[in-house]
Amino acid sequence: MIRNKTAGFRSSEFWLNAIGMIAGILIATLEQSQGENQWLTLVGGILSAVCGASYAASRAKIKASIAGAEAVAQVGKQQAKSQDK
């Protein structure tokens, strides 16, 4: 079993994406204090969405590679057991 897993909230990618999402929310809320500038709302929303999607995609990729490595290790163990018989 692979044990080099990092919890999501402990990874640097989590914190970078969290900062990006918070910055996006802050940019989107600046529109209210700046008056009629709707571009800030759009940019802030896009920034938050991109950060969230990129984090989800990167974690899915990491989990898939870990699952693949665990499957290969499991097959290797099963083959070793079958050769011992």
C-alpha positions in Angstrom: 0.0 0.0 0.0 1.3 3.5 -0.9 1.6 5.7 2.2 2.9 8.9 0.7 -0.5 10.5 0.5 -0.9 14.1 1.6 -4.2 15.2 3.0 -5.9 17.7 0.8 -5.8 20.6 3.3 -2.1 20.0 4.0 -1.0 20.3 0.3 0.4 23.5 -1.1 -1.9 23.2 -4.1 -4.9 23.4 -1.7 -3.6 26.6 -0.1 -2.7 28.2 -3.5 -6.2 27.4 -4.8 -7.9 28.6 -1.6 -6.0 31.9 -1.9 -7.1 32.2 -5.5 -10.7 31.5 -4.7 -10.8 34.0 -1.9 -9.1 36.6 -4.1 -11.7 35.9 -6.7 -14.5 36.4 -4.2 -13.0 39.6 -3.0 -12.5 40.9 -6.6 -16.2 40.0 -7.3 -17.4 41.9 -4.2 -15.3 44.9 -5.1 -17.9 45.6 -7.8 -20.4 46.7 -5.2 -18.1 49.3 -3.7 -16.7 50.5 -7.1 -20.1 51.2 -8.6 -21.0 50.2 -12.1 -17.9 48.1 -12.9 -19.4 44.7 -13.8 -16.1 43.4 -15.2 -14.8 42.9 -11.6 -17.7 40.6 -10.8 -17.0 38.6 -14.0 -13.3 38.3 -13.4 -13.7 37.4 -9.8 -16.2 34.7 -10.6 -14.0 33.3 -13.4 -10.9 33.3 -11.1 -12.8 31.4 -8.4 -14.2 28.9 -10.8 -10.9 28.2 -12.5 -9.1 27.8 -9.1 -11.8 25.4 -7.8 -11.8 23.4 -11.0 -8.0 23.2 -11.3 -7.8 22.0 -7.7 -10.5 19.3 -8.2 -8.7 18.1 -11.4 -5.3 18.0 -9.8 -6.6 16.0 -6.8 -8.4 13.6 -9.1 -5.2 13.1 -11.1 -3.2 12.4 -7.9 -5.8 10.0 -6.6 -6.0 8.1 -9.9 -2.2 7.7 -10.0 -2.2 6.4 -6.4 -5.0 4.0 -7.2 -3.1 2.8 -10.3 0.1 2.2 -8.3 -1.8 0.4 -5.6 -3.5 -1.8 -8.3 -0.1 -2.6 -9.9 1.3 -3.5 -6.4 -1.7 -5.7 -5.7 -1.3 -7.6 -9.0 2.4 -8.1 -8.3 1.6 -9.6 -4.9 -1.0 -11.9 -6.5 1.4 -13.0 -9.2 4.1 -13.7 -6.5 1.6 -15.8 -4.5 0.6 -17.8 -7.6 4.2 -18.5 -8.5 4.9 -19.8 -5.0 2.2 -22.5 -5.3 
